[in-house]
Amino acid sequence: MRSVLADEKTVKPEGSHGHQRLGHQRLGHQRLGHQRLHQAFRAALAIAGFALAFFLLQRLTFLLRFPPYERTTFWVPGALTFSILLIAPLKNWWWYYVGLCLAGYAAYYGDQQIPASIALLSAQFHFLAVAAGVFFIRRFAAGIPFATVGSMLAFVLAAVFIVPFATSVPADLIRLYQGNPHVWPTAIRSFLSIALGMLIATPALTTLLVQFRNGWQSTNRTKVLEALALSAALLVISFWVFTKPAEGNAPSLIYAPMPFLLWAALRFEVSGASWALLVIAYLSTWNAINGRGPFSAETPDEHVLQLQVFLLAVSLPLLLVAAGAGERRRAYSRLLEEMQERRRTEERFRLVVESTPNAMLMINRSGEIVLANQQTERLFGYRQEELLGQPFERIFPERLRPEPAKSLREFFAAPALRGIGNEEELCGLRKNGSEFPLEIGLTPIESPGGLLAFAVVTDNTEKRRAEEARRELVHASRLAVLSEFTASIAHEINQPLGAILSNADAAELLLENASPPLDEVRRILADIRSDDLRASEVIRKLRGLLRRGEVERQPLDLNGVVRDVSIILRAEAHRRGVEIILKLSANPCIVWGDRVHLQQVLLNLIVNGFEAMAETRGDRRVTLSTELSGGEVIVRVSDSGAGIPAERLPKLFDRFFSTKREGMGMGLAISRSLVEEHGGRIWAESPSGSGAHFCFALPLEPPAAETQSDLLNSVESLR
C-alpha cells in the first residue's frame, strides 16, 4: 500500500507539469491564431479601402472624359497606386494588387468604351509598371521622393516616363495590330494622360497617406489660415478664368492663377503645389468638357491635347520650384539649428572654461591669445582684455621665451596633444614681475576661424613644495637608516685610520736606524696608502648617501650599486653576525636612475633582512643577486630568517604598516615609491622554509636592452 501511494505521489507532479505544458501550448496557439486573424483583418481592410478609393477615383475620371471618346486629360487612379506602393512595405504589396484587380474590373463593368476584361488585363501591366517605377525611386531617392530637386527629378523620370510608357504601350500595340488609323495621336494623348495624373496627383496623395499613417498632427494655426486663404483665392480666380464662355475668353487669362500656384509652391512646397495643380486640372477639364473656358473652342481631340500641354508646361517647372524651395528651407533650418547648437556648444565650452580651476588660453596660428578665462587673471594678474591679442610668450620670463615660441610653432606644424618646454625649468611671469613654476599642455581645437591651440596652464608651486617635502622625507629616512649603523660606520673608518697610525709609528722607528730597511718602509707606505684609500672610499660613499640635492638620473650599472651598498654595510653585517653573499650577473645591468635613491632602496631591504634574522639561530645570510630577464634587471635581497606570513605580504609596502614593534612603516613604502619613480616594480616573496625575498625590477636602459636582445639572438642562432 505504501509503495502504491509513493508511486501516486511521484506521478502527480509529472501530470501537473504535463498539464502546464499543454496549457502553455494552447495559449501559444491561441495567440498565434489571434495574430493571424488580426493580420487577415488588416489585409482585408487594406484591400477593401484601396479598391474603394481606386474605384471612386476611376469613376470620377469617367466624368472627365470628352464624349464620345474614352479620352481624358489626366488619369489620377494610377497616382493612387504609385503613392500606396511608395509607402507600403514590399511584403504587403499583394494586398493592393488584389484591390487593383477588383477595383479595375468593377469600375469598367458595363462600360461602353473599354470592356471590363480589357481593363483587368490593363491592370496587370499597370501594377507591374508602377512597381518598376517605385523600385526605381527607392533605388535613386531615399525616403519620399519630393524632398530635394534631385529626388524630384528621379520621381519625374519614373512617373512621367517609365510608368506611362509601360502602362500605355500594350494598349497601343493592340490598336496598331488592329489597324487603327489614329494610333499615334491616341498613344500620345494616352501617354500624357497617365503622365499628368502621376505627376500632378502623386505628391498630394502620398502626403495625405503618410499623414494618415502617422496620425494627424497639430498644425500651426497661422499656416492653416494661410492655406484657407490661398485655397479661396485660387478657387475664385480659377472659376473666373475657366468658367467664362469661350467667345469672350482671352488666351492670356490662363496665366492668372500662376501667382497663386507660386504661392502654394513656395509656402507649402511640393504637396501644396500638387493640391493647387489638382484644382486647376479638374476645373479646367470639367469646364472644357462643358464648353467653357479657354480650351473649349476646338474639337475634343484638340481640347485634350491643348489641356495636357498646358498642364504639363505648368506642372513640371512648378513642382521643381516647390522641391527647390523645400530643400532650401530645410537647408536653412539645418543651418539655423547648427548655428544654435554651435552657440550652445560655445556657451557650454565657455562655462566649462570659466569654471575650471586651471588657467586656460586659446592661441591662434599667429601666436596671439584669443581667449583667457578668469583663472588666468588670478594666476598672472592681468585682466582678460589686457591679454587678448597679446603674444603668447608674454606670460613667460624673457630668458625662457624662445622655448615656448618654438614649441608653439612645432604644435601648429603637427597638431597633437603635447606639452611646452622642460617642466622642471618652465616658469611663468606675473604682471608684478614675480615668477612661479608652471606646466602647460596644448590641445588642438578646430574652430570656424581655423586651428587653435587650447593651452591648459597649471600652477606647479604646490607641486614643487610637495616634491621638496617628499625629498626631505626620503632624506630623513635615509639618515634614520644610517644612524642605526653609527658604531659600525665609525669602526669601518677607525680601523684603517688606526692601521695608518700604527704603520706610521713603525716606519718612524725604522727610519731612526743608521741604515734603515727601505724595502720594509716601502711596504709600510703601501699599506698606509691602501688603508687611506679604504677609509676614503667609505667616506665618499657615505657622503653620497648623506647628500641632499636634486635627483640626478644617469646610466648606472646595478651591479656596482649593489657592491657599494655591501661595502657600506660590511661592518654592520659583521657586528650582527650576518654574512653578505653577492651573486651578480656576469653582464652589465645598465639602468637609467638616481644612484642615491637606488642605494637607499637596497639599504632599506638589506636592513630589513638584518632585523628579520635578529632571533635566528644558526647561519645568518643575506644574498644579493642581480639577473637580466625580458628587458629588465631583477634585484633580489634574500635572507635566511623565519619568513613572512602570507596574509601580511600584500600589505608590506603600504604606508604605516610594519611588522616590527618600533617600526613606523615608512621604509618599504618609500622604497616602493622610489622604485616606481624609476618605472619599476617591487614585491616580496616568502617561500616556506627559505626566509624572505624582497625583489624589485627596473627596465634596462634602451641601448643595453638592445645589446641584451642582440646577445640572446646570437646565442639562439648558435644553438
Residue, then its C-alpha position, 0 to 999 in steps of 0.5 A: m500500500r505504501s509503495v502504491l501511494a509513493d508511486e501516486k505521489t511521484v506521478k502527480p507532479e509529472g501530470s501537473h507539469g504535463h498539464q502546464r505544458l499543454g496549457h502553455q501550448r494552447l495559449g501559444h496557439q491561441r495567440l498565434g491564431h489571434q495574430r493571424l486573424h488580426q493580420a487577415f483583418r488588416a489585409a482585408l481592410a487594406i484591400a477593401g479601402f484601396a479598391l474603394a478609393f481606386f474605384l471612386l477615383q476611376r469613376l470620377t475620371f469617367l466624368l472627365r472624359f470628352p464624349p464620345y471618346e474614352r479620352t481624358t486629360f489626366w488619369v489620377p487612379g494610377a497616382l493612387t497606386f504609385s503613392i500606396l506602393l511608395i509607402a507600403p512595405l514590399k511584403n504587403w504589396w499583394w494586398y493592393y494588387v488584389g484591390l487593383c484587380l477588383a477595383g479595375y474590373a468593377a469600375y469598367y463593368g458595363d462600360q461602353q468604351i473599354p470592356a471590363s476584361i480589357a481593363l483587368l488585363s490593363a491592370q496587370f501591366h499597370f501594377l507591374a509598371v508602377a512597381a518598376g517605377v517605385f523600385f526605381i525611386r527607392r533605388f535613386a531617392a531615399g525616403i519620399p521622393f519630393a524632398t530635394v530637386g534631385s529626388m524630384l527629378a528621379f520621381v519625374l523620370a519614373a512617373v512621367f516616363i517609365v510608368p506611362f510608357a509601360t502602362s500605355v504601350p500594350a494598349d497601343l500595340i493592340r490598336l496598331y495590330q488592329g489597324n487603327p488609323h489614329v494610333w499615334p495621336t491616341a498613344i500620345r494623348s494616352f501617354l500624357s494622360i497617365a503622365l499628368g495624373m502621376l505627376i500632378a496627383t502623386p505628391a498630394l496623395t502620398t502626403l495625405l497617406v503618410q499623414f494618415r499613417n502617422g496620425w494627424q498632427s497639430t498644425n500651426r494655426t497661422k499656416v492653416l489660415e494661410a492655406l484657407a486663404l490661398s485655397a479661396a483665392l485660387l478657387v475664385i480666380s480659377f472659376w473666373v478664368f475657366t468658367k467664362p464662355a469661350e467667345g469672350n475668353a482671352p488666351s492670356l487669362i490662363y496665366a492668372p492663377m500662376p501667382f497663386l500656384l507660386w504661392a502654394a509652391l513656395r509656402f507649402e512646397v511640393s504637396g501644396a503645389s500638387w493640391a493647387l495643380l489638382v484644382i486647376a486640372y479638374l476645373s479646367t477639364w470639367n469646364a472644357i468638357n462643358g464648353r467653357g473656358p479657354f480650351s473649349a473652342e476646338t474639337p475634343d481631340e484638340h481640347v485634350l491635347q491643348l489641356q495636357v500641354f498646358l498642364l504639363a508646361v505648368s506642372l513640371p517647372l512648378l513642382l521643381v520650384a516647390a522641391g527647390a524651395g523645400e530643400r532650401r528651407r530645410a537647408y536653412s533650418r539645418l543651418l539655423e539649428e547648427m548655428q544654435e547648437r554651435r552657440r550652445t556648444e560655445e556657451r557650454f565650452r565657455l562655462v566649462v572654461e570659466s569654471t575650471p580651476n586651471a588657467m586656460l588660453m586659446i592661441n591662434r596660428s599667429g601666436e596671439i591669445v584669443l581667449a583667457n578665462q578668469q583663472t588666468e587673471r588670478l594666476f598672472g594678474y592681468r585682466q582678460e582684455e589686457l591679454l587678448g591679442q597679446p603674444f603668447e610668450r608674454i606670460f613667460p620670463e624673457r630668458l625662457r621665451p624662445e622655448p615656448a615660441k618654438s614649441l608653439r610653432e612645432f604644435f601648429a606644424a603637427p597638431a597633437l596633444r603635447g606639452i611646452g618646454n622642460e617642466e622642471e625649468l618652465c616658469g611663468l611671469r606675473k604682471n608684478g614681475s614675480e615668477f612661479p613654476l608652471e606646466i602647460g599642455l596644448t590641445p588642438i581645437e578646430s574652430p570656424g576661424g581655423l586651428l587653435a591651440f587650447a593651452v591648459v596652464t597649471d600652477n606647479t608651486e604646490k607641486r614643487r613644495a610637495e616634491e621638496a617635502r617628499r625629498e626631505l622625507v626620503h632624506a630623513s629616512r635615509l639618515a634614520v637608516l644610517s644612524e642605526f649603523t653609527a658604531s659600525i660606520a665609525h669602526e669601518i673608518n677607525q680601523p684603517l685610520g688606526a692601521i695608518l697610525s700604527n704603520a706610521d709609528a713603525a716606519e718612524l722607528l725604522l727610519e731612526n736606524a743608521s741604515p734603515p730597511l727601505d724595502e720594509v718602509r716601502r711596504i709600510l707606505a703601501d699599506i698606509r696608502s691602501d688603508d687611506l684609500r679604504a677609509s676614503e672610499v667609505i667616506r665618499k660613499l657615505r657622503g653620497l648617501l648623506r647628500r641632499g640635492e636634486v635627483e640626478r638620473q644617469p646610466l648606472d650599472l646595478n651591479g656596482v650599486v649593489r657592491d657599494v651598498s655591501i661595502i657600506l654595510r660590511a661592518e654592520a653585517h659583521r657586528r650582527g653576525v650576518e654574512i653578505i653573499l653577492k651573486l651578480s650577473a656576469n653582464p652589465c645591468i645598465v639602468w637609467g636612475d638616481r644612484v642615491h635613491l637606488q642605494q637607499v632602496l637596497l639599504n632599506l631591504i638589506v636592513n630589513g633582512f638584518e632585523a628579520m634574522a635578529e632571533t635566528r639561530g644558526d647561519r645568518r645570510v643575506t644574498l644579493s643577486t642581480e639577473l637580466s630577464g625580458g628587458e629588465v634587471i631583477v634585484r633580489v635581497s634574500d635572507s635566511g630568517a623565519g619568513i613572512p606570513a602570507e596574509r601580511l605580504p600584500k600589505l608590506f609596502d603600504r604606508f604605516f604598516s610594519t611588522k616590527r614593534e618600533g617600526m613606523g612603516m615608512g621604509l618599504a613604502i618609500s622604497r616602493s615609491l622610489v622604485e616606481e619613480h624609476g618605472g619599476r616594480i617591487w614585491a616580496e616573496s616568502p617561500s616556506g622554509s627559505g626566509a624572505h625575498f624582497c625583489f624589485a625590477l627596473p627596465l634596462e636602459p634602451p641601448a643595453a636592452e638592445t645589446q641584451s636582445d642582440l646577445l640572446n639572438s646570437v646565442e639562439s642562432l648558435r644553438 
